[in-house]
Amino acid sequence: MIKMGKYGPALLQDHHLIDLLAHFDRERIPERVAHAKGSGAHGYLEVTDDVSDLVSADFLNGIGKKTPLFIRFSTVGGERGTADSARDPRGFAIKFYTQEGFIDWVNINSPIFFIRNGVQFPFMVHTQKARDPQTNLKDVNIYWDFLCNNPESVHNTMFVFSDRGTPFSYRHMHGYSAHTYKWINKEGKFHYVQIHLLTDQGIKNLNNEEAHDLEADDPDHAGRDLFEAIEQGKNPSWTVYVQTMTAEQAEKASFSVFDLTKTWPQKEYPLRRFAKLVLNKNPENYFAEVEQSAFSPANTVPGIEPSADPVLQARLFSYSDTQRYRLGANFNQLPINCPLQAYSPFQRDGPGCVNGNYGSAPNYPSSFEPLTYRADATNNEAHEKWVGEATSFQWGATDEDYVQPRAMWEVFRKTGQQEAFIHNVSENLKAARPEVQSRVLEMFAKVTPEISEKIQEALGN
């Protein structure tokens, strides 16, 4: 430090001190609104089976073709300091660096979700974080109140409160697109699809008490497990499958193909294997690669499109926009987010521009620059036609919303998860107000009175 004498005050002219402190004051960035706590790794996707009849995307065509990728696992509702063992859905986001640009799969570890209406997305995240606006204290009443107000959530609630809601590690859980997407083949015909990544390590979960113990003893357990496994050469892998449905099948299905709270029965829509995903390299720097990684379902390649799923449509905007807020307008120029072959001279300037800003190239579709990018009209062909009035549609709960949860309860019976589910719900619900408990019991009674009765008994009511 430069000071006035041996014991005098520091001087403003000490640029190294001022610069160090100024950078220190700014070295934290806003945490993600959702998926704040996470871990990541590099790897590749290798095509194992021909799906050229389904999709024209280059990275999925050619058996043996490998595409580099980066993956980020996360808890969904917790803050940056959340324990890895928290009862919470797990994010399973993947960025593929293909020759046609990058495509992001923003997956999750359950095949369904709590909501199916895009406008509910912010509300759901607020209640997942579940802090009271006045006290800023955790409040279980907020969490359960939202679920009871949106009973279509009961399907995913049952998943989260089984032991699958507390995976042993990121390596020992499946990943699902949950959303419906569209794969278009070279003839321009499309299928609705959902993606399943099934862990080759086998499913392994924590019970409620084991999860609480890890929360105290090793809150970073899952991140540590992933890092150490790759360091030791125990590279985790997943076998990747696709479920397909034609537009004609979608019209005849008993549920909407755009309903995020429903699964597609595998007997009717069997899984079709097409790839292997392997993780084989740890990040060199957590902040640069994991914290600054940015994902959005809007990032795609020719041959793969979003469907009209309302929650997916909301995420198409929200995910990219939150990265502009967190990382700046040019977040896609960061190495972890940059495609292999980037050329977009129409988006330039702004803070954090590091790629040379495309030099003298025109910043509009110019007649004077023959290399200027122009959209390929064949990639914008409409595959669905929508006719109707603009309306404020509320996708309310119906009896159909309890059919699949009722089937899940029977699966719990066969797999010995009924007792764990009742224990996990009742332990969480004990802190809720009596009127909230009553509403939760009423919600589960619509699935089957057996669940409500068992929870009531466990609560001692």
N, C-alpha and C positions, 0 to 999 in steps of 0.2 A: 504494500500500500504506500502511496505517496501522502505524506503527512506534513503538517506544519511543525517542524521540530520532532523530537523523539516521542513526546506524549501529546502533541497537539492534534487538532481535528484533521480528518481526511480532506483532501482537496478534490474539487469537482474535475480537475484536469486529469485525474487518474482514470484514463479511459478504460483500462483493463478491468478495474473494479466496477465501474459503471456498466460496462458492457456485460460483464459476468452476471451482475445482479439483474440487469434488464432482461437478459435471456432467461435467467432463473425464474423471474416473475411470470414468464410467459410459456414455460415448458409443459404446462398441462393444457390439454384441449378438452372441450366438452365431452362428457361420456355419452355413449349412445343412449337414446331414449329407451330403447329396448335392446336386449342382447349386450348389456354393458360389460359383463364379465366373460372372458373367453380365452381360448388357447388355439394355436394353429400349427399347421405343418404343410410342407410341400410334398407333391407326389405326382402320379400320372394316372390317366384312364386308358386302359387297353381294350380295344374292341375284340370280343371273343366270338360273336355270332353275327351273321348277316341280318341287318334290318333295313336294307336299301329299299325294300318294298314299302316301308313305312315312312322313311324320312330321307330328305336329300341333303341334310347337313353334312358337310365334308368330314368333320371330325368323327362322325359315327359310321362312316362308310369305309370299308376295307378291313378285313380281319387282320389283327395284329397291329393296327395303327395305334400309336400312343400319343396322347395329348397331355402336356404338362398342366398342372393345376395347383392351386393353393386352397386350403380348407380352413375354416374357422368354426370351431365348436363353441357353444356358449349356453349359459342359462338365459332365459327369456326375460323374466320379470324382475330379476334382482338388480342391485346396483353393482358398481365396479368391485366393491369389496365383498360381494356375496360369496358364501361358501359354495364350492363345486357340488356338494352333496345336497343342496337345497331341493325341496320338493317343487319341481318346476319343469315345464317343457324344456327341451334342449334344442338350440339352433344347430344346424348342420349345413352351413353355407359353403358353396364350392365355386371357385372361379376357374374356368377353363381357358387357357391361352391357345386359341385355335388359329389356323391360317386365315380364317374369315373374320377374325375379330374375337373378342372374348364374350363368353356367355356365362351368366351366373345362375346357379341353382340355389335358391334360398329355401332349403329343406328344413325339416324338423323331425324329431324322433318319434312322433306319433302320426298315424295315417289320417287323423282328423284334427279339428281345432275347435275352439270355444264358440266362434262366431261365424256368420255367413253373410253379414251385412257390413259393407266397407265403412260406413259411418260409425260403427261401433268400435273400430280399431283403436282410436285414441282412448276411448273410455275403458276398453279392456286393459290396455297397458297401464292406465292410471290405477286401476283396481288391482292389477297384478302386483304393482309396486306397493299398493295398499298402505299408504301413509296418510293419516288424517290431515286435512288442510290447516287445521288450527294448531294441533299439538305436534305435528310432524312425527307422530309415533305410529308404529305398525298397528294396524287395526284389522283383525280378522273379519269384523262385521262388514267392512267395505267389500272385501273379497267375495264373501258368500252372498251379499246383497246383489251384486252384479250378476252372479251365476243364477240366482233365483229369478231375477228380472229377465233373464235370457235363457229360458229352460232348454233351448236347443243345445246349450253348452253341456248338458248332462253326459253326453257320450264321451267327450274328451275329459270331463271331470272324473269319470270313472277310470279312464286310462291313467290320468295323473295321480290319482289316489290309490291305484294299485302299486305294487313295488316297482313297476316300470317308470313311475314318476321320480324314482331316485336311482338312476343307473349307477353301477359300480364304477364305470369309467366311460370315457368317450369311445373307447375301442370296443366296448361290449354292448352297443346299442345299434338298432337299425336307423335308417334315415328314409324319409318319405317326402315326395313333393307335396303331398296332401292336396294342393291345388290341381286343377285340371289344366293341361296345356294342349296345344295342337301341334302334331307332327304332320308335315306336308311332304309328299314324295315327289319324284321328278315329273310325274304326270299331273301334278297340281291337286291330287286328291288328298284329303286330310282325315286323320283319326284324332279323336280326343284321347289323351294319354295321361297316365300318372306313373311316376317313377318310384321304384322301391330299391333301396340299398340295404342288403341284408348282410350283417356282420359275419365274417368268417371266423371270428373269435368266439362266437356263441353269445347269447344273451346272458348277462350277469347283473343282478340288481342288489341294492341294499335294502334291508328292512328299515322301518321307521327309526328304531333305536340306533342301528348302525350308522344311519345317515346323520343323526344328531351327534353321535360320538365323533364322527369325522369333522363335523362342523366346528367342534371345539379343538380337536387334536391336530387336524391337517386340512384347513379350509381350501387349500389349493391341490387337493388330492388328485383330481382328474387331470389337471394340467401337468402335474408331476408325473403321473402314470404315462401319459402320452409321450412326453419328452423322453423319459427314461427308456420306454419301450423302443423308440426309434434309435436312440443312442446305442442300445444294445443289439441292434439289428433285428429286433422282433417287429418287423414292419407290419402294421395293421392293414387289413384289406377288407373290402366289401364286394360281394357279387351284386351286379346291377341288373335290374329287371324293369320291363315296361308292361303296364296294363293298357290295353287298347279298347276303344269303343267307337263304333261308327256313329254318324249322325242319326241314322235310322234306329240303331240300338238305343241311343240316348233319348229319343222321343218315346220309346216304349218302356223305359226303365221306370220303376216305382218311385224313384227319387230324382232330383235334379242333378245333372252332371256338374252343375256349378255350385252345388251345396257343399261347403267345406266341412260340415259336421257329419257327413256320410262317407262310408267306405264303399268301394266297389266289390261285391262278392267275388271271390277268386274262382268259385265254381263256374260262374257265368262269364267272367272276364279273367282268364288265367294269366299268370305271370309268364313273361317271355324273356329269357336271359339274353343280354347283349354285350355286357362289358364287365371288366374287373377294375376296381379302384384300389390303388395301393399308395400308402404314405411312406416315404423313405428318406425324408430330409427335414431336420428341425430348422426353424428360423435362426439366422445369425443375430438378429436384433429384434426384440419383441415389439418395441414401439414402431419401428419402421415397417415391419411386415404384418404383425397381428393387429396392433392398435390402429394403424393407418389403413388397413385393408377395408375396402368399401364394396358392398354388394348391392345389387338391385335386380329384381326379376325383369326390369325393362331392358337389361343387357342381354341381347340374344343374337343369333346368327340366322342366315337364310335357311328356311326349312323348319324352323321352330318358332311358334307364336304363342302369346298368351290367349287364354280363353276369356269368355265373358264373366267368369267368376267375380262377383262384386268385391270380395276382399282382395283378390289378386289385382283387380283394377285399381284399387286404392293404393296398394303397395307399389304399383308401377311408378307412381309419382312420389310417394312418401319416402321410399328408400333412397332414391337418388337425391332428393331434396335435403334429407337429413345429412348426407355426406357433404353437400355444398355448405351447410351450416357448420359442420364439425371441422372440415378439412379445407374449405375454400372452393372457389369456382373451378379451379383447375386440378381437382383431386385426382382426375384420371391421368395426369402426367406423373404422379408419384410412381416409382418403379413397380411397386406391388400391384398397382391398379392399371398399369399401362399395357395396352394390347401389343402383340408382337409386331404388327404393322399398322402404325397409327398415322392417319392422314385426314385431318378434319380442319382445314384452314378457315372454315366459316365460324368456328368457335375459337376465339383468341382474345388476347389481352387479359385483364383481370389479375387479381393477386396470385402470386405463386406460379407464374408462368415460367417454366424452366426448359422448354423444348426448342427454343430459338424462335418461337412464334411464327414459324413458316416463312420467315424472310420476306421476300417481295411478292409471294404468291397472292393473288386476289382474295379478298375476304367475302366474295359472293360468287355465284355460278357465272363465270366470265366467258365471253366469246373469244377473248384474247389469250386464254391459257388453256391449251388443249388437254392438259393433264388434270385440270380441275375435276374433282369428283362430281358425278351426276348420279342421281338415284336410278336404280335399275327397276323399271316399271314392273317387270315380271315378279319382283319380290313383294309387290304391293297389291297383288290380286286379292279381291274380296272372296273369301270362302264361305262366309255366312251372310245372310241378308236379314236385317232386322226392320220390322215395321211396327209402329205403335206410337202412342202419344207419350210425351214426356210427363212423368208422374212421380209423385213421392210414394214409392212402394215400400211397404213395411212387410218384411218376410217373417211373419209371426209363427209361433210354435203351433204344431198340430200333433195329433196322435202318432203320426208317422215318425216323429222325432224320438219316440220312446222304443221303437221296434228294435233298432240296432243296439241301444244300451241294454235292452232286455236280453238280447242274444249274448252280449258281452258278459252279463251276470252269469249266464249258464257256462260260458267259457271259464270264468273264474271258478265255478263249481268243479269243473273237470280238472283245472290246473292247481287247485288248492289255494286260490288267491282270495276267496270270499272273506275269510277271517282277517287276512291282512288288510283288505280294503275297508272293512268295517272298523278295524282298529285305527287305521290311518285317518279316516274321516272323523271319527269320534274324538281322537286326540286333538285334531286341529279345531274341531267345532266346540270343544269345551270352553274356549275363551270367548265365544260369541254370546251375544245377548239372547235371552230366552225366546224372544219373538223371531229372531233370525234363525235360531235352531228349529223352531216350529216350521218356518218356511222351507228350510232345507229338507226336513223330514217329509213335508208335503210334496216337494219336487221329486225326491227319490221314490215316494210311494206310487207315483205315476209310472215309474219303471216297473216296479213290483213292490207290493206292500211288505214283502219279506225284508227288503233292504231297509226300509224305514223302521220296521220293528226291531231289527237287529241293532241299528244305530241308536235308537231310543233306549234299548236295553243297555248298550255300552255306555251311554251318557248317564245312566242311572235315573232316568226320568220315569 
